[in-house]
Structures are given as C-alpha cells and as structure tokens.
Amino acid sequence: MQFNLADMFEGVADRLGDRTALVCGTERRSYAGLDARANRAAHHLAAAGVRPGQHVGIQLYNGPHYLEALLGALKIRAVPVNVNYRYLPRELAHLYADADLAALVYDAEFEARVAQAAPAARTLRHTLRVGAGPGSGPEAPGPAAALGSADYEEALVGSSPERGFPERSGDDLYIIYTGGTTGMPKGVMWRQEDLFFAGHGGGNPGGEPVAAPEELVDRAALAQGAVIMPAAPLMHGAAQFASFIGFWGGGRVVLVRSFDAAEVLRAIERERVATVNIVGDAMAAPLADELETGRYDPSSLVVVSSSGAILSGAVRERLERALPGRFILDNLGSTEAGLAAWGVPGSAPETGLRFRFDDPLITVLGPDLRPVAPGSGEIGQVARAGRVPVGYYKDPDKTARTFVEVDGVRHTLTGDMATVGEDGTVTVLGRGSVCINTGGEKVYPEEVEAVLKGFPGVADAVVVGVPDPRYGQRVAAVVAGRDGGAPSPADLDAHVRGRVAGYKAPRLYRLVAEVRRSPSGKADYRWAREAAAAGEEPAPH
C-alpha cells in the first residue's frame, strides 16, 4: 500500500466494513457499501474507455454519488476534476476544454447546460447522468439523447462490485479546479501523497502525521468515529479535504445536497454531528439566524470550522452566543497550499486576523523571497514549503509565478498578504489579487467588508476597487441589507469611518437585494466591480 488515496480508502473500508461511512438525507452507505459502489463506478468508467491519467469531471450536488464517482476515478488511476455546478454553458465549455475531460458525471438537472457545453470538449467521450431529468425519457428525447448519456444507476448495476484494479502510486494526480475571486478557473495539480499530508493533515490533523499507510488503517480501526459534516459543496476543495479527513478517522461523513441553514441544523441534530465545516460569513450568518430561533438541538456540536473565506467578528460573536463553549475556528488554507494554520482565539478581520504558524514549513516571504523580520511591519506573502502542488494544469506561466524555489526548496505563494509580529504571530491582511491601490494607499477589502457586516442593517457586503481618474482606484462597496432593508450610504459611511482609517472608507455604495457569491461562499469580485460602478456617493466629509 502506498500513500495513494484509493489504496488507503480500500484499506480503511476493509477494516471498518459495516461501520457507517456516509449519510445524506435518507441515504446511508457503510464503508464496505461505499467501496463496492465506487468499484462499480470504476469498472464502468474503465469499460467506457477512461484510462489512467485521463480526467473525469464531476458536476454533481453533494451526495453519495459524488464520493462514489470521485473514488471510482481514483481506483482506475484516472484524475477526478470538480466542476462548479453554478457555471453557465460558456463557463462550462471553458472548463471542459481546459481540463481535457474524458468523461463527465453530472446531475440530471444540469443536462441542458451540459449538452450546450460538451461540444467544446473534444476529448469528452462518455457522459454519465445521475437521476432523471427533463427530456431524458425514451418518449421525450432531449439533451440526453444528443449526449448519449448512460444512466448512473443502470451503469453501476451492470458493473462488478469487486476490485481487480492496476497497482497505484502516491505519484498519481488529483486535480482541483479553483475559481478563486478573479479570472477563469485553473486546475491545481497535486500528487496524491503530497495532498494527503498537506490537505488531509497526514491522517492526523493537529497531531503527528502517520508514518505509513498501514498506520492510518490501524488508527481508523481504533478510532471512535467522529461525525463530521462538510456543509460546503464537494466541488469546493475544502469540503473534499474534510470528507477524506472524516474517512481517515473512521468517522461518519454527513452531507446535505445543497447548503440550506435549516437543513444543515436538522442534520446536525439528527446525526449528532460533532464538527461542521463551513465557508465564511456566507454560511455562518444564515446558521446564526437559524440558531437564534431556538428551534434546534446543537448539543452534539463541538467545532465550527471555517475555511476558504474569513469570518467577520460580528458574525463570529453571533455564533459564539448561540453556541457557547464551542470552538469557532478560522482556518487559513487554500487549494494551492492545503491547510496552513488555525486562527488565534479572539482575532477578527476588523481588529487584525491573526494566526500562529506552528509548522516551520509555513512562512511569510517578502518581495525578495526572504522571510520578513518579526516586528518590522514589512508586508509579505504567506508561503508553504515542501509538499506543494505540481503546478497549474496547462498554465506554465501561472505555475512559475505561484510555485517558486527558495534555497532549493519549492514553495507555494498563497497570495495572502501578511505581516509578522514580534511574538511571531502572523496578521493576515487579505488577498493581494484583490488589494485596492487608492492614491498609493493599500486597502485590503476583507477588512472593510468585515466592518460593514458589523452594521446592524447589513446582511452581506463586498468591497472592490473601481477606476478613478485622480487616485487610480477608489474604494467601492456592494451591500445587501438585512430583511429587505436598505441602509443609507451616509449611515454606512459614518459606521465605517468610526472604525477604520478614512482612506479605507468606500467612496461609492451600491445597495443590492443579494450579494453574489460562488456556491462555496467566495465573493464574486468581477460581478461586484460591475455592480459597484453604478453606486451612490455618501455625503462629503
């Protein structure tokens, strides 16, 4: 056995057998049952012509089928590729073509979009539909007829539940497409062994990583089996990482098909979930709203862990009031770096989002790619050394900019800008890619967004830079009011200026019914810039 994800999952499944591995609504899978269905998916993909190293797209809502298809691809040494189910045909066409998909597993609801986008993928030879969608029946041929899609359940019934797969390697690839906040999505290529240690905590997050795959299986067999819920979509890398971490601990992974705060809390109560993984305020705020109704029993919950987007102090405080005594964690991580660090208790973007890096492989590098001096105030980028991705798929230029060599060791430059205090605590300022330069002053949107979300009448906010003839850029905010309300620009301006330096205060405010975000909770900064351009100026100061 190697540090290969399929190898290790099979080892855990063999030891745990009838223990419940996965729950989604009324569907439940034991470890043995999930493994057998993944074997069937793997044999079907192989029979359809998918070969080792080729790419299998997964365009599904959360559910057992997602993890079956993902594990099935890994078993035959194919490479799973996450597909954002919110994408429209133009965006899908780009991703299908860029990823060189050989096969695609998709939910029937997306069939029309898949049919429009599929012709752009010249390598796509097989499509597999989960569920029945409009036009998929034999008497009403529609998009499915044009695609020639196979039915997922029929495909599995016709395939073997046994293994019989070729030998695998820790060098086998795993690709996660990340859209981030700007630009078109790019595929981050990981060796599976590196991803296991950097993204899955080496089988023991927060402790010493396992020394051998067999040790992982032994630990999983002895573990009590914690119940973990990745509340974010599985097309988000953090949710995939959380699911595997659950499996490596012999635990039960609980899913909801798509994020709905009430459904999440009902599942937490029903399944006695101990840890829930979310993405920033976009998920935390609705959860706080529901918790404040008092209709749920969250007594099993021990940890609320956020990654991929920051928690504002205002929303964190609401969660802490609703869940007294629980751990509310901010995690610093990314698709390109895996899990990097946990936040210092009590830190918040409004007052400085602080982390302590206990891992010597995680540093803050200045423009000269040397570590910044503690207490110097110098701004650098958070970087991770050692086990980092191979690069971006088909993008050597971006690979060269992001994955750099320092003293003979490869590093990932995460794009998170930070300073290091005298005590070694790292204060993360925000993403450099969305930093606003207004008259030479640097404004990190996350800080101002957090302040805006602390205003009582604000449900959500995104801050961007828009062109300005005098200052190059001006700060602008797109704001959604709470409960249909519309806070005035003057009130928002007074609130912000009382908490941050004046140059950081937005010069334009655009009020909207809802702030547009990705399914994983990340801000859509391209949309926000377009919306902000039509904003209203607050009264002059």
C-alpha positions in Angstrom: 0.0 0.0 0.0 1.2 3.5 -0.9 0.1 7.0 0.2 -2.5 6.7 -2.6 -6.0 7.8 -1.7 -7.7 4.9 -3.3 -5.3 2.4 -1.7 -5.8 3.9 1.8 -9.6 4.1 1.4 -9.8 0.5 0.4 -7.6 -0.4 3.5 -10.0 1.5 5.8 -13.1 0.0 4.2 -11.7 -3.5 4.6 -11.1 -2.9 8.3 -14.3 -1.0 9.1 -16.8 -2.9 6.9 -20.3 -2.3 8.2 -19.5 1.0 10.0 -21.4 3.9 8.5 -19.2 6.0 6.3 -21.6 8.4 4.7 -25.1 9.9 5.2 -27.1 12.2 3.0 -30.8 12.6 3.9 -32.3 9.1 3.9 -29.3 7.5 2.0 -26.7 5.8 4.0 -23.5 4.0 3.0 -21.3 1.7 5.1 -17.6 1.7 4.3 -17.9 -1.6 2.5 -21.0 -0.5 0.7 -19.4 2.8 -0.4 -16.3 0.9 -1.6 -18.4 -1.6 -3.6 -20.3 1.1 -5.4 -17.1 3.0 -6.1 -15.7 -0.2 -7.6 -18.8 -0.5 -9.8 -18.3 3.2 -10.9 -14.6 2.5 -11.6 -15.3 -0.6 -13.7 -17.9 1.3 -15.7 -15.6 4.2 -16.4 -12.8 1.8 -17.5 -15.2 -0.1 -19.8 -16.2 3.3 -21.3 -12.6 3.8 -22.3 -11.3 6.0 -19.5 -7.6 5.3 -19.0 -5.1 6.0 -16.2 -4.1 9.7 -16.2 -7.3 10.8 -18.0 -9.7 13.3 -16.5 -13.2 12.6 -15.1 -15.4 15.6 -14.5 -17.8 15.6 -11.6 -20.7 18.1 -11.9 -22.9 17.0 -9.0 -24.7 18.3 -6.0 -23.5 16.9 -2.7 -24.4 13.3 -2.1 -23.2 9.7 -2.1 -22.8 9.8 -5.9 -20.2 12.5 -5.7 -17.8 10.5 -3.5 -18.6 7.2 -5.4 -17.6 8.8 -8.7 -14.5 10.5 -7.1 -13.3 7.3 -5.6 -14.2 5.4 -8.7 -12.0 7.6 -10.8 -9.1 7.3 -8.3 -9.4 3.5 -8.3 -8.6 3.3 -12.0 -5.8 5.9 -11.7 -7.9 8.5 -13.5 -8.0 12.1 -12.3 -11.2 13.5 -10.8 -12.0 17.1 -11.7 -14.5 19.1 -9.8 -17.0 21.1 -11.9 -18.8 24.2 -10.5 -22.5 23.4 -10.9 -23.4 27.1 -10.9 -21.5 27.7 -14.1 -23.4 28.7 -17.2 -22.7 27.0 -20.6 -19.9 29.4 -21.6 -18.0 28.8 -18.3 -18.6 25.1 -18.5 -17.3 25.0 -22.1 -14.1 26.7 -20.9 -13.6 24.3 -18.0 -14.5 21.1 -20.0 -12.0 22.1 -22.7 -9.3 23.4 -20.4 -9.5 20.2 -18.3 -9.4 17.8 -21.3 -12.3 15.8 -19.8 -12.5 12.2 -21.0 -15.7 11.5 -19.0 -18.3 13.5 -17.1 -20.7 12.5 -14.3 -23.5 15.1 -13.9 -26.8 15.6 -12.2 -29.8 15.4 -14.5 -30.8 19.0 -13.5 -27.8 20.3 -15.4 -28.4 18.3 -18.6 -29.3 21.3 -20.9 -26.2 23.1 -19.8 -24.0 20.1 -20.3 -25.5 19.5 -23.8 -24.6 23.1 -24.8 -21.1 23.0 -23.3 -20.0 19.4 -24.2 -19.1 20.1 -27.9 -16.3 22.4 -26.7 -14.6 19.4 -25.1 -13.0 17.4 -28.0 -11.7 14.8 -25.6 -15.0 14.1 -23.9 -16.1 10.5 -24.9 -18.5 9.5 -22.2 -21.2 11.1 -20.1 -23.0 9.6 -17.1 -26.2 11.1 -15.8 -27.3 10.8 -12.2 -31.1 10.9 -11.8 -33.8 11.5 -14.4 -34.2 15.0 -15.9 -36.5 16.8 -18.3 -36.2 15.3 -21.8 -34.3 12.2 -20.6 -37.2 9.7 -21.0 -37.4 7.5 -24.1 -40.6 9.2 -25.3 -39.3 12.7 -25.0 -35.7 12.7 -26.3 -33.9 15.9 -25.4 -30.4 16.8 -24.3 -29.7 13.3 -23.0 -30.4 11.9 -26.5 -27.9 14.3 -28.0 -25.3 13.5 -25.4 -25.9 9.7 -25.5 -25.5 9.7 -21.7 -25.6 6.5 -19.7 -27.8 6.3 -16.6 -25.7 6.2 -13.5 -27.6 3.5 -11.6 -28.0 1.3 -14.6 -24.3 1.6 -15.2 -23.5 0.5 -11.7 -25.9 -2.4 -11.7 -24.1 -3.7 -14.9 -20.6 -3.4 -13.3 -18.7 -5.5 -10.9 -18.5 -4.6 -7.2 -15.1 -6.3 -6.9 -11.7 -4.7 -7.3 -9.1 -6.1 -9.7 -7.5 -2.7 -10.5 -4.0 -1.9 -11.6 -1.3 -1.1 -9.0 -1.4 2.6 -8.0 1.1 5.2 -6.8 1.5 8.1 -4.5 2.5 10.0 -7.6 -1.0 9.6 -9.1 -2.5 13.1 -9.7 -5.5 14.8 -8.1 -6.8 18.0 -9.7 -8.9 20.6 -8.0 -10.2 23.5 -10.2 -10.3 26.7 -8.3 -12.1 29.8 -9.5 -10.9 31.9 -6.6 -12.2 35.5 -6.8 -10.8 36.6 -10.1 -10.1 35.2 -13.6 -11.2 31.9 -15.1 -10.8 28.7 -13.1 -7.5 26.9 -13.1 -6.7 23.3 -12.2 -4.3 22.8 -9.3 -2.4 19.5 -9.8 -1.4 17.6 -6.6 0.5 14.4 -6.2 -1.8 12.3 -4.0 0.9 11.7 -1.4 1.5 15.4 -1.1 -2.2 16.2 -0.9 -2.6 13.6 1.9 -0.1 15.3 4.0 -0.7 19.0 3.1 -4.5 18.9 2.7 -5.6 15.9 4.9 -3.3 16.5 7.9 -1.4 13.4 7.2 -4.2 11.3 8.6 -4.0 13.1 12.0 -4.9 16.8 11.7 -3.4 18.8 14.6 -1.0 15.9 15.5 1.9 13.9 14.2 1.2 12.6 10.7 1.1 8.9 10.1 4.4 7.3 9.2 2.9 4.6 6.9 -0.4 3.9 5.1 -0.9 0.8 7.3 -0.7 3.0 10.4 -3.6 5.1 9.0 -5.7 2.0 8.7 -4.9 0.9 12.2 -5.8 4.3 13.6 -9.0 4.4 11.7 -10.0 1.0 13.1 -9.3 2.1 16.7 -10.9 5.5 16.4 -14.4 6.1 17.9 -15.5 7.5 14.6 -16.3 11.2 14.9 -19.3 12.6 12.9 -18.2 15.4 10.6 -20.3 17.5 8.2 -18.7 19.3 5.2 -21.6 21.8 4.7 -20.0 23.4 1.7 -20.3 21.9 -1.8 -18.0 19.0 -2.5 -16.9 20.8 -5.6 -15.0 23.0 -3.2 -11.6 21.6 -2.3 -12.1 22.2 1.5 -15.2 20.0 1.5 -13.3 17.2 -0.3 -10.5 17.5 2.2 -12.9 17.4 5.2 -14.6 14.2 3.8 -11.3 12.4 3.5 -10.3 13.5 6.9 -13.5 12.0 8.2 -12.8 8.7 6.5 -9.2 8.6 7.7 -10.5 8.9 11.3 -13.0 6.1 10.7 -15.8 8.6 11.0 -19.2 9.3 9.6 -19.4 12.0 6.9 -22.8 13.8 6.8 -23.9 15.7 3.7 -26.8 17.9 2.7 -27.5 18.1 -1.1 -27.0 21.9 -1.2 -26.5 24.4 1.6 -29.6 25.4 3.5 -29.0 26.5 7.1 -32.2 24.9 8.4 -31.5 21.6 6.7 -27.9 21.7 8.0 -29.0 22.1 11.6 -31.6 19.4 11.2 -28.9 17.0 10.0 -26.6 18.1 12.9 -29.4 17.3 15.4 -30.4 14.0 13.7 -26.9 12.6 13.1 -25.3 14.1 16.2 -22.6 15.9 14.2 -19.6 17.0 16.2 -17.7 19.1 13.6 -19.2 21.2 10.8 -17.1 22.8 8.1 -18.3 26.0 6.5 -17.0 28.8 4.3 -17.1 32.2 5.9 -20.0 34.5 6.7 -22.0 33.4 3.6 -22.7 30.2 5.6 -22.1 31.3 9.1 -24.6 34.2 9.1 -27.6 32.0 7.9 -26.6 29.4 10.5 -26.6 32.1 13.2 -30.0 33.3 12.0 -31.5 29.8 12.4 -29.8 29.0 15.7 -31.2 32.2 17.2 -34.7 30.9 16.6 -34.0 28.2 19.3 -35.7 25.5 17.2 -32.7 23.1 17.0 -30.7 20.9 19.4 -27.0 21.5 18.5 -25.7 19.9 21.7 -23.6 17.4 19.8 -21.7 20.2 18.1 -18.1 20.8 19.3 -16.4 22.6 16.4 -17.5 25.0 13.8 -14.6 25.3 11.4 -14.4 27.9 8.6 -12.0 27.9 5.7 -11.9 29.5 2.2 -13.3 32.8 3.4 -13.0 34.7 6.7 -15.5 35.0 9.5 -16.2 38.6 10.4 -16.1 39.4 14.1 -19.8 40.4 14.2 -20.9 37.0 12.8 -18.4 35.1 14.9 -19.9 36.7 18.0 -23.4 35.7 17.0 -22.2 32.1 16.6 -20.4 32.2 20.0 -23.6 33.4 21.7 -25.7 30.8 20.0 -23.1 28.0 20.7 -21.5 28.8 24.0 -18.4 26.8 24.9 -17.8 25.6 21.3 -14.7 26.1 19.2 -15.3 28.6 16.4 -12.2 28.2 14.2 -10.9 30.3 11.3 -8.6 28.2 9.2 -6.0 29.6 6.8 -5.7 27.5 3.8 -6.2 27.3 0.0 -6.4 24.8 -2.9 -2.8 25.6 -3.6 -1.5 25.1 -0.1 -3.8 22.8 1.8 -4.5 23.5 5.4 -1.9 26.1 6.7 -2.9 27.3 10.2 -5.7 28.0 12.7 -6.6 31.5 13.9 -5.5 32.9 17.2 -8.6 32.9 19.5 -10.4 36.2 19.5 -8.9 37.5 16.3 -11.1 39.1 13.7 -10.6 40.9 10.4 -11.9 44.1 12.0 -9.0 44.1 14.5 -6.5 42.0 12.7 -6.9 38.4 11.6 -4.0 36.7 13.4 -2.6 33.2 13.1 0.2 31.3 14.7 2.2 29.1 12.4 3.5 26.1 14.4 4.7 24.4 11.2 8.2 25.7 10.2 7.4 25.0 6.6 4.9 27.9 6.6 6.4 31.3 6.5 5.9 34.9 5.3 8.1 35.8 2.4 8.9 39.4 1.3 9.3 40.6 -2.3 12.8 39.2 -2.3 11.5 35.8 -1.3 13.3 36.0 2.1 11.4 35.7 5.4 10.1 39.0 6.7 11.6 40.1 10.0 9.2 39.8 13.0 8.1 43.3 14.2 9.4 45.0 11.0 6.0 45.8 9.7 7.1 44.5 6.3 4.3 43.0 4.2 4.9 39.7 2.5 3.1 36.7 1.2 2.2 33.6 3.2 4.1 30.7 1.7 4.2 27.0 2.2 7.3 24.9 1.5 7.8 21.2 1.0 4.7 19.3 -0.1 3.1 21.6 -2.6 1.2 21.1 -5.9 3.0 20.1 -9.1 1.5 23.3 -10.7 -1.5 24.5 -12.6 -2.8 22.3 -15.4 -1.7 23.7 -18.8 -0.6 27.1 -17.4 3.2 27.2 -17.1 3.2 31.0 -16.6 1.0 31.0 -13.6 2.8 27.9 -12.3 6.1 29.8 -12.4 4.6 32.8 -10.6 2.9 30.8 -7.8 5.3 27.9 -7.2 8.8 29.2 -6.6 12.1 27.8 -5.5 13.8 29.3 -2.5 17.2 27.8 -1.4 16.5 24.7 -3.4 13.0 24.1 -1.9 9.7 24.6 -3.7 7.3 27.0 -2.1 3.6 27.9 -2.8 3.0 31.7 -2.7 -0.6 31.7 -1.4 -1.4 35.3 -2.3 -2.4 36.0 1.3 -0.6 39.2 2.3 0.6 39.4 5.9 2.9 40.9 8.5 4.7 39.1 11.4 4.6 40.5 14.9 7.5 40.5 17.4 5.9 37.4 19.1 5.8 35.5 15.8 2.0 36.0 15.4 1.1 36.5 11.7 -1.6 39.1 10.9 -3.2 38.3 7.5 -4.3 41.4 5.7 -6.1 39.9 2.7 -5.6 38.6 -0.8 -3.1 40.5 -2.8 -5.0 39.8 -6.0 -7.9 42.0 -4.8 -5.9 44.6 -2.9 -7.0 48.2 -3.8 -4.4 50.8 -4.5 -6.0 54.2 -4.0 -3.6 57.1 -4.3 -0.7 54.9 -3.2 -2.5 53.6 -0.1 -3.2 49.9 0.0 -6.7 48.8 1.1 -7.5 45.1 1.7 -11.2 44.5 1.0 -11.7 41.9 3.7 -11.1 44.3 6.5 -13.6 46.8 5.2 -16.1 44.1 4.4 -15.9 42.8 7.9 -16.6 46.3 9.3 -19.6 46.8 7.0 -21.0 43.4 8.1 -20.9 44.6 11.6 -23.5 47.3 10.8 -26.9 46.1 12.3 -28.7 46.5 9.0 -26.2 44.8 6.7 -26.6 41.1 5.7 -23.6 40.9 3.4 -21.0 43.2 1.7 -18.2 43.0 -0.9 -15.6 45.8 -1.3 -13.8 46.3 -4.6 -11.7 48.9 -6.4 -13.2 50.8 -9.3 -11.3 53.1 -11.7 -10.7 56.7 -10.5 -9.0 59.4 -12.7 -7.2 61.0 -9.8 -6.3 58.2 -7.4 -6.1 55.3 -9.9 -8.8 53.4 -7.9 -11.4 54.3 -5.4 -12.9 52.0 -2.8 -16.5 50.9 -3.5 -18.9 48.7 -1.6 -21.8 46.5 -2.8 -24.1 46.0 0.2 -27.2 43.8 0.8 -29.5 44.9 3.6 -30.9 42.6 6.2 -34.5 41.5 6.0 -35.1 43.6 2.9 -33.9 46.8 4.5 -31.7 49.4 2.7 -29.2 51.2 5.0 -28.3 54.6 3.7 -24.8 55.4 2.3 -24.5 58.2 4.9 -25.1 55.8 7.8 -22.8 53.2 6.4 -20.1 55.8 5.8 -20.3 57.0 9.4 -20.1 53.4 10.7 -17.0 52.6 8.6 -15.2 55.9 9.3 -15.6 55.3 13.0 -13.7 52.0 12.8 -11.0 52.3 10.1 -8.8 55.0 8.5 -10.6 57.4 6.2 -8.8 56.3 3.1 -10.2 52.8 3.5 -13.9 54.1 3.6 -15.9 53.4 0.4 -16.5 56.3 -1.8 -19.3 54.5 -3.6 -22.1 52.4 -2.2 -24.3 50.1 -4.3 -27.3 48.6 -2.5 -28.5 45.2 -3.8 -31.0 42.6 -2.8 -28.3 39.9 -2.6 -24.6 39.8 -2.9 -23.5 37.3 -5.5 -21.2 34.6 -4.3 -19.9 31.2 -5.5 -21.5 28.1 -4.1 -18.5 27.8 -1.8 -19.2 31.2 -0.3 -16.4 33.2 -2.0 -17.1 36.7 -3.2 -17.6 37.2 -6.9 -15.4 40.3 -7.3 -15.8 40.5 -11.1 -19.6 40.9 -10.6 -19.1 43.3 -7.7 -16.9 45.7 -9.7 -19.6 45.9 -12.4 -22.3 46.5 -9.7 -20.3 49.0 -7.8 -19.7 51.2 -10.8 -23.3 52.3 -10.5 -23.0 53.1 -6.8 -24.0 56.2 -4.9 -21.6 58.6 -3.2 -22.1 59.3 0.5 -22.4 62.9 1.7 -18.9 64.6 1.6 -16.9 64.9 4.8 
